[in-house]
């Protein structure tokens, strides 16, 4: 018998459905787990091309029923649903927490015996992140897992889709019951630590501090609508001739037909409980129905609200780097066309919208070892044309994971008549803000830099990079790419502008 696999388990708890992912080792392929009897069967799973677990809990005299078990029982009126939205509020919702904990408990019990998670990463909404993380930390306290981490959903979805840290992204999430539009700026970017999961537990010891700022995306604007995929299913079932109100078998058939029309112009399904009645539909008829029911106007109102928030944040029409559609409804061709017409050229491919959050959560949770995060930041002395003097520009701040997955690019300007640019580096002095870092294989709380404090120059002569021609004040002359390798060494390479002459590859030193 092979030994148990000790990897990372990711759980994306959603309002209508929950997805569980597994990664056996850092960099290994993502495996979406089907967990019978919790995972949906039939059209529910086929529609999303992922083993979704309905976010449903039914209290019983014995053990609660969870997920697909609730649907198999006919989803009685006392079913707990939509509890996720109540978990991030200021006041504790005991009923919502009970239901969410029973769902998470059932997932943990349903894991295959061959999987023994060493690390658990959970997702949380950006709004209400603080309250959410305290609840999750309390729930995970009794789990037999060494490391527990938390990521915010917007950042995870964007990184799972391949966006770079520092990006401004518009995320449209159409779930079963709601549609949310969020404009977020991802943590990280030039001179800032890349997004990384927040540790709630390391080495079996809790790390949660109530006074520590959450590490999540910054919400620039958000708007929501109480309309989702289930409403579209009901409209479609009615248009296809279902009795009023549409019974569950008709709604299931309407959903199955809707999903089939995402990849075909025409399709047919069978209503299981209606004597095998065959339903046929066309994509153009479904799209006409969406327009007749006022979906464009409702989405336009959401967009107008978010765009107003973007203007207040100082973003113009070109300030949004990408548009990301997630959730089951994101597979509707009509919705993707609407987004692409509204913000041309910025819609990301939607080949795996359901798993984007889980994929990004795993990417934000590297294998945590002694050599994982920088305990001190490093800055580069650059020429500031506006101030007419040199100043320190942060390259990496404390908390930056290493080795870095992607190089940090920086363009340097030359001063008047300069014949060479020097790369003078310095260590950022610690400030008053607290942060957990790993020292001698132990998490330690210490002061963390914010990039604005004093800088101690590195000893020794700075690296000199000769220029082919003397600089003119303000000219861009070097495009540099910095990276940190698996030995904590800082390297730089790049080229001179404008001719592209390579400067070679240089080792600059070892970081703290």
C-alpha positions, 0 to 999 in steps of 0.5 A: 500500500502506498504511503499517505499523500501529505499535500495541501487541501484548498476549500472554497466555501461558496454561497451556493456551492463549495469546491475542494482542491488538492495539490500533492506537492508545490507545483503539482497539478491541481486535483478537484476532489469528488467527495461522495455522498456530498458532491453533486451528481448528474447535471449539477456537476456536469454543468460546471465541469467540476465536482461541486458540493451544494452549500446546503445543510439539513439538521436531523436528529442524528448527523446533519445531511450535507450537500447532495444528501440534502438534494436527495432528501428533497431539500425540505423547508428547514434546509440551511442555505445561503449561510456564507453571506452571514458569516462576514457580518459584524455580529456573530450569526450562530445559525450560519456558523453552525451550518458552515462548520457542519459543511466543513466537518463533513468535507473533512470526514469525506476525504479519501484515507490516502490523503492526509493534508499537511496544510489547509488553505481556506478562502474568505470574502474581502469584505468582512475578511477580519470576522471571517478569519476569526471564525475559521481559525476557531473552527480549524483549531481542533483539526489534525493539520500543521498549517492553516492559511487564509486567502481572499477570494478576489485575489485568489481568483485573479491570480488563478487566472494569471494576473500579476500582483498590483493589477486592478481587476473587475471581478464579476461573480454570478452564482446560483443566487446572487451576482456580485461585481467587485473592482479590486486592486491586488496586493503586491506590484512593483516594489511590494511583496507579492500576495501570499496566504495569511498564516493562521497556524504554523507548526501546530501553533496559532498565529492569529493576532487581532491587531494585525492588518488583513492581507487581502485585496483592496476593494475600490468598488462593489455592487451586488444583485439578488439574481443568479443562475437559479433565477435564470433557470426558473425563467427558462423553465417557464418559457419552455412550458413548465407548470407554475411554479416550476417543479424541481425536475423542470428546474433541473432540466432547464439548468441542464439545457442552459448549460448545454447551450453554452457550447452549442446553438441548439440542444435537447434534454429530458425532464425526468419526472414528466414521463420522459418529456423531451425539451429542446432549446436554442441559444438565441431564444435563451438570450432573448429571454435574458434581455426581455427579463431586463438582465442588461439593465440590471448589470448596467446599473451594477457597472455604473455604481462600480465605475463611479467608485473607480473614478473616486479612487482616481482610476480613469477609463483605462485604469482597469487591467482585466475583467474576470468572470467567475461562478457558474453563470460566467459560462453564459456566452451572452454574459461574456459578450456583454462584458467584452462589449462593455470593457473591450479587450480586457476580458480574460479567457473563461476556460476554468472559471469555477476552479479559479479561486481554488487554483489561485489559493494554492498558488498563494500558499507555497511550501512554508520552510525556513527559507520562505519569507524575507525578514528584512526588506531591500531598497535600491537608490534611484534618481528622482527627476521630479525631486532632482535628487537620489532616493531609496526605492523599495524592491522587496519588503519583509514578508516577500516569499522566496524564491520569487516565481517571476522577476520584478521589473524596474526601469531606471533613468539617468541623470544629466551626463551620467556615463554609468548607473550604479546599483546601490542597495540597502536594507530597510530599517524595521518600523513599528508594524508587527509581522510574523516571519520564520526564523530558525524554523519558528514563527516569530513576531517582529517589527516589519518594514513598510518601505518608508523608514531609514535605509542602511546601505550595503557594505562594499562598492555598488555594482557599476553598469556603464552606459553606451552614451552619456545620459540626459536628465530623465531619459529611461536608460536601463530595464532591469529584472530582479529575482531571488533564487532558492538560496536567498540570493538577489540577481539582476539582469536586463538591457540598456535602452533604447538599443536593447544591449544586454547588461549580463547577469549579476549576483548582488548579494544575499538577503536577510 
